[in-house]
Amino acid sequence: MAIHPRVQTLAQAFLRNVDSEAPGLVQGLYLTGSVALGDFRLHASDVDFVVVTARRATGADTEALRRSHARTRSEISAPQFNGIHVTWEDLADDPADCGPVASVLGGRFRPRAGADVNPVTWHVLSERGVTVRGPLPVELDVWDNPASLRAWSFGNLDEQWRRWRAAAGRIVSPRGLAALGSLAPSWSVLSVSRLHFTLRTGEITSKSAAGMYALHAFPERWQRIVNECLRVRRDTRLPSLYQSALDRRRAALDYIEMVLDDALPQPA
């Protein structure tokens, strides 16, 4: 797979910095997310990674990773380089048993976090992971369980996206104001579409492919907002399909509510 030059530069910069800070610590570097799924967009995507370390990072190793990411970010500020640091043994087991690990979330290093320690990360790595350093994913023993992937996707919709929809519904709030832009509606609409796709098929797809899926999976009335979000994702020069940001925000929030209602059982 051809990798965007900026992604390649970013990954190599991190390896150079971490090898300088802690020689021998990083044994593997794999790219997941939009890069692995063939949907990386420089204006909208981050670079998701799985770093495999020789041992679980604690103490001095954690600080070496923190400095390595800080150096990399000072050299290349965008796109964000977000992901987790695990061991080979972690990848062979259920991510639910892994616990929090050293992570980078939203461009910020965290010594212990678990947001990306989940069946989706493990599944994409095993099926589509892009190798920068280490054995190919097909040579690895990566845990992958369809039932857990489905359960996690269901829970993510029911918990994270219900909360996100409620917060974004309050216009005088950070999320509500962000939803007046173009990237937040596109990201949210296509993200919930991805989860709906996973619940229906058991597979993972990209945001762009999820938009194409949504055009066929849902009634025609939703095609306008989906096409608008695909337009933003593709960064085309075509004009918006909405006359106002408020109209687009309302349509995106209604779409998310529809997907939640369609995918999740309703309370008795």
FIKEGU-144979 format. One record per residue: residue in one letter; x, y, z of N, C-alpha, C in turn. Coordinates in steps of 0.2 Angstrom, whole numbers, padded with zeros to 4 digits, always signed. Example, Ala and Ser with C-alpha at 12.3 -4.5 7.8 and 13.67 -1.06 7.14 Angstrom:
2
A+0066-0028+0039+0062-0022+0039+0066-0016+0039 S+0064-0011+0035+0068-0005+0036+0064+0000+0039 
% end
This chain:
268
M+0004-0006+0000+0000+0000+0000+0004+0006+0000 A+0003+0011-0004+0006+0017-0005+0004+0022+0001 I+0009+0024+0005+0008+0028+0011+0009+0036+0009 H+0005+0040+0011+0006+0047+0010+0013+0049+0013 P+0017+0053+0009+0023+0055+0011+0024+0058+0018 R+0019+0062+0020+0019+0065+0026+0018+0060+0032 V+0014+0055+0030+0014+0050+0035+0020+0046+0036 Q+0023+0044+0031+0030+0041+0031+0035+0045+0034 T+0035+0052+0033+0040+0056+0036+0039+0056+0044 L+0032+0056+0046+0030+0057+0053+0033+0050+0057 A+0031+0045+0054+0033+0038+0057+0040+0037+0057 Q+0044+0039+0052+0051+0039+0053+0054+0043+0058 A+0051+0049+0058+0054+0054+0063+0053+0051+0070 F+0047+0048+0072+0046+0046+0078+0051+0040+0080 L+0052+0036+0075+0057+0030+0076+0064+0033+0077 R+0066+0038+0073+0072+0041+0074+0073+0044+0081 N+0068+0047+0084+0068+0050+0090+0068+0045+0096 V+0064+0040+0095+0063+0035+0101+0069+0031+0101 D+0072+0029+0095+0078+0025+0095+0084+0029+0099 S+0084+0036+0098+0089+0040+0101+0088+0040+0109 E+0081+0041+0111+0080+0041+0118+0080+0035+0122 A+0078+0029+0118+0078+0023+0122+0080+0017+0117 P+0086+0016+0115+0088+0011+0110+0085+0004+0112 G+0082+0001+0107+0080-0006+0108+0073-0006+0111 L+0070-0001+0113+0064-0001+0117+0058-0003+0112 V+0058+0001+0106+0052+0000+0101+0054-0005+0096 Q+0051-0011+0096+0052-0017+0092+0047-0017+0086 G+0042-0014+0086+0037-0014+0081+0033-0007+0081 L+0031-0005+0075+0027+0001+0073+0022-0001+0068 Y+0016+0000+0069+0011-0002+0064+0006+0004+0064 L+0004+0005+0058-0001+0011+0057-0008+0008+0056 T-0013+0010+0059-0020+0008+0059-0024+0013+0056 G-0031+0014+0058-0035+0019+0057-0036+0020+0049 S-0036+0027+0047-0037+0029+0040-0032+0027+0036 V-0026+0027+0038-0020+0025+0034-0021+0017+0032 A-0022+0013+0037-0023+0006+0035-0029+0005+0031 L-0034+0009+0032-0040+0007+0028-0041+0011+0021 G-0035+0014+0019-0035+0017+0013-0039+0024+0012 D-0040+0027+0018-0044+0033+0018-0041+0039+0021 F-0034+0039+0021-0031+0045+0024-0032+0051+0020 R-0034+0057+0024-0035+0063+0021-0031+0068+0025 L-0026+0072+0022-0022+0076+0026-0025+0081+0030 H-0031+0084+0027-0034+0090+0030-0039+0087+0036 A-0040+0081+0036-0045+0079+0041-0043+0073+0046 S-0038+0069+0043-0036+0063+0047-0030+0064+0052 D-0030+0060+0057-0024+0059+0061-0020+0053+0059 V-0015+0051+0061-0011+0045+0060-0011+0041+0066 D-0015+0035+0066-0016+0031+0071-0010+0025+0071 F-0007+0024+0077-0002+0019+0077-0003+0014+0083 V+0000+0009+0082+0002+0004+0088+0009+0003+0088 V+0012+0005+0093+0019+0004+0095+0020-0002+0099 V+0024-0007+0097+0026-0013+0101+0032-0012+0105 T+0032-0012+0111+0039-0011+0115+0041-0018+0118 A+0047-0018+0119+0051-0024+0122+0048-0026+0129 R+0045-0021+0132+0042-0023+0139+0037-0017+0140 R+0032-0019+0145+0027-0014+0146+0030-0007+0149 A+0029-0002+0146+0032+0005+0147+0030+0007+0154 T+0035+0008+0158+0034+0011+0165+0040+0015+0166 G+0039+0020+0171+0045+0023+0173+0049+0027+0168 A+0055+0025+0168+0060+0028+0163+0058+0027+0156 D+0055+0021+0154+0053+0020+0147+0047+0025+0146 T+0042+0026+0150+0037+0030+0149+0039+0037+0147 E+0044+0040+0151+0047+0046+0150+0051+0047+0144 A+0054+0041+0142+0057+0041+0135+0052+0042+0130 L+0047+0038+0130+0042+0039+0125+0039+0046+0125 R+0037+0049+0131+0035+0055+0131+0039+0060+0127 R+0046+0060+0129+0051+0065+0126+0051+0063+0118 S+0050+0057+0116+0051+0055+0109+0045+0058+0105 H+0039+0058+0108+0033+0061+0105+0033+0068+0105 A+0036+0071+0110+0036+0078+0110+0041+0081+0105 R+0047+0077+0104+0052+0079+0099+0049+0079+0092 T+0045+0073+0091+0042+0072+0085+0037+0077+0083 R+0033+0079+0088+0028+0084+0087+0031+0091+0086 S+0036+0093+0089+0040+0099+0088+0043+0099+0080 E+0044+0093+0078+0047+0093+0071+0041+0093+0066 I+0036+0089+0067+0030+0089+0063+0024+0089+0067 S+0021+0095+0066+0015+0097+0071+0008+0094+0068 A+0008+0092+0062+0002+0089+0059+0004+0085+0053 P+0000+0079+0052-0006+0077+0056-0004+0075+0063 Q-0009+0074+0068-0008+0071+0074-0006+0064+0074 F-0001+0062+0078+0001+0055+0079-0002+0052+0085 N-0007+0048+0084-0011+0046+0090-0011+0038+0090 G-0010+0036+0096-0010+0028+0097-0008+0026+0104 I-0006+0019+0104-0005+0016+0110+0002+0012+0110 H+0005+0011+0115+0011+0007+0116+0010+0001+0120 V+0010-0005+0117+0009-0011+0120+0015-0016+0119 T+0014-0022+0121+0019-0027+0120+0016-0033+0116 W+0021-0037+0113+0018-0043+0109+0013-0047+0113 E+0014-0048+0119+0010-0052+0123+0003-0049+0124 D+0003-0042+0124-0004-0038+0125-0008-0040+0118 L-0004-0040+0113-0008-0041+0106-0011-0048+0106 A-0008-0052+0109-0010-0059+0109-0016-0061+0113 D-0018-0056+0117-0023-0057+0122-0029-0052+0121 D-0035-0054+0124-0041-0049+0124-0039-0042+0126 P-0040-0037+0122-0038-0030+0124-0042-0028+0131 A-0047-0032+0132-0051-0030+0139-0047-0032+0145 D-0042-0036+0144-0037-0038+0149-0031-0034+0149 C-0030-0030+0144-0024-0026+0144-0023-0021+0149 G-0029-0017+0150-0028-0011+0155-0025-0005+0151 P-0025+0000+0155-0023+0007+0152-0015+0006+0150 V-0013+0009+0145-0006+0009+0143-0004+0016+0141 A+0003+0017+0140+0005+0024+0138+0002+0025+0131 S-0001+0031+0130-0005+0032+0124-0004+0040+0122 V-0006+0041+0116-0006+0048+0114-0013+0049+0111 L-0017+0054+0114-0024+0055+0112-0024+0062+0111 G-0027+0064+0105-0028+0071+0103-0021+0075+0103 G-0016+0071+0102-0009+0074+0101-0006+0075+0108 R-0009+0073+0114-0006+0073+0120-0004+0066+0123 F+0002+0066+0126+0004+0060+0128+0001+0059+0135 R-0001+0052+0137-0004+0051+0143-0001+0044+0145 P+0002+0044+0152+0005+0038+0154+0001+0032+0154 R-0005+0033+0156-0010+0027+0156-0017+0029+0154 A-0019+0026+0148-0025+0028+0145-0028+0021+0141 G-0034+0021+0140-0037+0015+0137-0041+0016+0131 A-0042+0022+0129-0047+0024+0124-0046+0019+0117 D-0040+0018+0115-0038+0014+0109-0037+0007+0110 V-0037+0005+0117-0036-0002+0118-0043-0006+0118 N-0044-0008+0112-0051-0011+0110-0051-0015+0104 P-0056-0019+0103-0056-0024+0098-0055-0021+0091 V-0057-0015+0090-0057-0012+0083-0049-0011+0082 T-0045-0009+0086-0038-0008+0085-0035-0014+0084 W-0036-0019+0088-0033-0026+0087-0036-0029+0080 H-0042-0028+0078-0045-0031+0072-0041-0028+0066 V-0041-0021+0066-0038-0017+0060-0031-0019+0059 L-0027-0020+0065-0020-0022+0065-0019-0028+0062 S-0023-0033+0064-0023-0040+0062-0024-0041+0054 E-0029-0037+0052-0032-0038+0045-0028-0033+0040 R-0027-0027+0042-0025-0022+0038-0019-0017+0040 G-0016-0019+0046-0011-0015+0048-0005-0014+0043 V-0002-0008+0043+0003-0006+0039+0010-0006+0043 T+0014-0010+0041+0020-0011+0045+0026-0006+0043 V+0028-0002+0048+0034+0002+0047+0040-0001+0050 R+0039-0005+0056+0044-0009+0059+0041-0015+0062 G+0045-0021+0061+0043-0027+0064+0040-0032+0059 P+0038-0038+0061+0035-0043+0057+0029-0040+0054 L+0027-0043+0048+0020-0042+0045+0015-0044+0049 P+0009-0040+0049+0003-0042+0054+0001-0050+0053 V+0002-0053+0047+0000-0060+0046+0005-0064+0049 E+0010-0062+0051+0015-0066+0055+0014-0065+0063 L+0010-0061+0065+0009-0060+0072+0003-0064+0075 D+0003-0065+0081-0002-0068+0085-0006-0063+0088 V-0011-0060+0084-0015-0054+0086-0022-0057+0088 W-0024-0056+0094-0031-0058+0096-0036-0055+0092 D-0041-0058+0090-0047-0056+0086-0053-0060+0087 N-0058-0057+0090-0064-0060+0091-0070-0056+0089 P-0074-0059+0084-0080-0056+0081-0085-0054+0086 A-0086-0058+0091-0092-0056+0096-0090-0050+0100 S-0083-0050+0102-0081-0044+0106-0081-0038+0102 L-0079-0038+0095-0079-0033+0091-0086-0030+0091 R-0091-0034+0090-0098-0032+0090-0100-0029+0096 A-0099-0032+0102-0101-0030+0108-0098-0023+0110 W-0091-0022+0108-0088-0015+0109-0091-0010+0104 S-0093-0012+0098-0096-0007+0094-0103-0005+0096 F-0107-0010+0099-0113-0008+0102-0112-0003+0107 G-0108-0005+0112-0107-0001+0118-0104+0006+0116 N-0100+0007+0111-0098+0013+0109-0103+0018+0106 L-0108+0015+0103-0114+0019+0100-0118+0021+0106 D-0119+0016+0111-0124+0017+0116-0121+0022+0121 E-0115+0022+0122-0112+0026+0128-0109+0032+0125 Q-0104+0032+0121-0100+0038+0118-0104+0042+0114 W-0108+0039+0109-0111+0043+0104-0118+0046+0107 R-0121+0042+0111-0127+0045+0114-0125+0052+0118 R-0119+0051+0122-0117+0057+0126-0115+0063+0121 W-0111+0061+0115-0109+0066+0111-0115+0069+0107 R-0120+0065+0106-0126+0068+0102-0129+0073+0107 A-0130+0071+0114-0133+0076+0119-0129+0082+0120 A-0122+0082+0120-0118+0087+0121-0118+0092+0115 A-0118+0089+0109-0118+0093+0103-0124+0096+0102 G-0130+0094+0105-0136+0097+0104-0137+0103+0108 R-0132+0105+0112-0133+0111+0116-0128+0116+0112 I-0131+0120+0109-0127+0125+0104-0122+0129+0108 V-0124+0131+0114-0119+0135+0118-0115+0130+0122 S-0110+0127+0119-0106+0122+0122-0100+0121+0117 P-0095+0118+0119-0089+0117+0115-0091+0113+0109 R-0094+0107+0110-0096+0102+0105-0102+0105+0101 G-0106+0109+0104-0112+0112+0100-0109+0117+0095 L-0104+0121+0097-0101+0126+0093-0097+0123+0087 A-0093+0117+0089-0089+0114+0084-0093+0111+0079 A-0100+0109+0081-0104+0106+0076-0106+0111+0070 L-0105+0118+0072-0107+0123+0067-0101+0123+0061 G-0096+0120+0062-0091+0119+0057-0092+0114+0052 S-0087+0112+0048-0089+0107+0043-0086+0100+0045 L-0080+0100+0049-0076+0094+0050-0080+0090+0056 A-0083+0093+0061-0086+0089+0066-0092+0086+0064 P-0097+0089+0060-0102+0085+0057-0100+0079+0053 S-0095+0080+0048-0093+0075+0044-0090+0069+0048 W-0086+0071+0053-0083+0066+0057-0088+0062+0061 S-0093+0065+0064-0098+0062+0068-0102+0057+0064 V-0105+0060+0058-0110+0057+0054-0106+0050+0051 L-0100+0051+0049-0097+0045+0046-0095+0040+0051 S-0093+0043+0057-0091+0038+0062-0097+0034+0064 V-0102+0036+0066-0108+0032+0068-0110+0028+0062 S-0109+0030+0056-0111+0025+0050-0106+0019+0050 R-0100+0020+0052-0095+0015+0052-0097+0010+0057 L-0099+0012+0063-0101+0008+0068-0107+0004+0066 H-0112+0007+0063-0118+0004+0061-0116-0002+0056 F-0111+0000+0051-0109-0005+0046-0106-0011+0050 T-0102-0010+0055-0099-0015+0059-0104-0020+0062 L-0109-0017+0065-0114-0021+0068-0118-0025+0063 R-0119-0023+0057-0122-0026+0052-0118-0032+0048 T-0112-0030+0048-0107-0035+0044-0102-0039+0048 G-0100-0036+0054-0095-0039+0057-0088-0037+0055 E-0088-0032+0050-0081-0030+0048-0080-0022+0049 I-0074-0020+0048-0072-0013+0049-0071-0010+0042 T-0074-0004+0042-0073+0000+0035-0071+0007+0037 S-0069+0011+0031-0066+0017+0032-0072+0022+0033 K-0071+0028+0035-0076+0033+0035-0079+0035+0028 S-0075+0035+0023-0078+0036+0016-0082+0031+0014 A-0080+0025+0015-0084+0019+0013-0090+0018+0017 A-0090+0020+0023-0096+0020+0028-0101+0025+0025 G-0099+0031+0022-0103+0035+0019-0107+0032+0013 M-0103+0029+0009-0106+0025+0003-0111+0020+0006 Y-0109+0016+0011-0114+0011+0014-0120+0015+0016 A-0120+0021+0019-0126+0024+0022-0130+0026+0017 L-0128+0028+0011-0132+0030+0005-0137+0025+0003 H-0135+0019+0004-0139+0013+0002-0143+0010+0008 A-0140+0011+0014-0143+0007+0020-0149+0011+0023 F-0149+0018+0022-0155+0022+0025-0159+0025+0020 P-0165+0027+0022-0170+0030+0017-0167+0037+0014 E-0170+0038+0008-0167+0043+0004-0167+0050+0007 R-0171+0051+0012-0171+0058+0015-0164+0060+0019 W-0160+0054+0020-0154+0055+0023-0148+0056+0019 Q-0149+0056+0012-0144+0056+0007-0140+0063+0007 R-0144+0068+0008-0141+0075+0008-0136+0076+0013 I-0137+0074+0019-0132+0075+0024-0126+0071+0023 V-0127+0064+0021-0122+0060+0020-0117+0062+0014 N-0120+0065+0009-0117+0067+0003-0113+0073+0005 E-0116+0078+0010-0112+0083+0012-0106+0081+0016 C-0107+0076+0020-0101+0074+0024-0096+0071+0020 L-0098+0067+0015-0093+0065+0010-0089+0070+0007 R-0093+0076+0005-0090+0081+0001-0084+0084+0006 V-0086+0085+0012-0081+0088+0017-0075+0083+0018 R-0076+0077+0018-0071+0072+0019-0066+0072+0013 R-0069+0073+0007-0065+0072+0001-0062+0079+0000 D-0064+0084+0003-0061+0091+0003-0061+0093-0005 T-0067+0093-0008-0068+0095-0014-0069+0102-0015 R-0069+0105-0021-0071+0112-0022-0078+0113-0023 L-0082+0108-0022-0089+0109-0023-0093+0113-0018 P-0098+0117-0019-0101+0121-0014-0105+0116-0009 S-0106+0119-0003-0110+0115+0002-0117+0114+0000 L-0120+0108+0002-0127+0106+0000-0132+0110+0005 Y-0129+0114+0010-0133+0117+0014-0132+0125+0014 Q-0137+0129+0015-0137+0136+0014-0134+0139+0021 S-0135+0135+0026-0132+0138+0033-0129+0132+0037 A-0124+0134+0041-0121+0130+0045-0126+0127+0051 L-0131+0131+0052-0136+0129+0057-0140+0123+0054 D-0142+0124+0048-0146+0118+0045-0142+0112+0044 R-0135+0113+0043-0131+0107+0042-0130+0103+0049 R-0129+0107+0054-0129+0105+0061-0135+0101+0063 R-0141+0104+0062-0147+0101+0063-0148+0094+0060 A-0146+0094+0053-0147+0088+0049-0142+0082+0052 A-0136+0084+0054-0131+0079+0056-0133+0076+0063 L-0136+0081+0067-0138+0078+0074-0144+0074+0073 D-0149+0075+0068-0155+0071+0067-0152+0064+0064 Y-0147+0065+0060-0145+0058+0057-0142+0054+0062 I-0138+0057+0067-0135+0053+0072-0140+0050+0076 E-0145+0053+0078-0151+0051+0082-0154+0045+0078 M-0155+0046+0072-0158+0040+0068-0154+0034+0068 V-0148+0035+0067-0143+0029+0067-0143+0025+0074 L-0143+0029+0079-0143+0026+0086-0150+0023+0087 D-0155+0026+0085-0162+0022+0086-0162+0016+0082 D-0159+0016+0076-0159+0010+0071-0155+0004+0074 A-0149+0006+0077-0144+0001+0079-0145-0002+0086 L-0149+0002+0090-0149+0000+0097-0156-0001+0099 P-0157-0006+0103-0164-0008+0105-0167-0002+0109 Q-0173-0001+0109-0177+0005+0112-0179+0002+0119 P-0179+0007+0124-0181+0005+0131-0188+0003+0131 A-0190-0002+0135-0197-0005+0136-0201+0001+0139 
% end
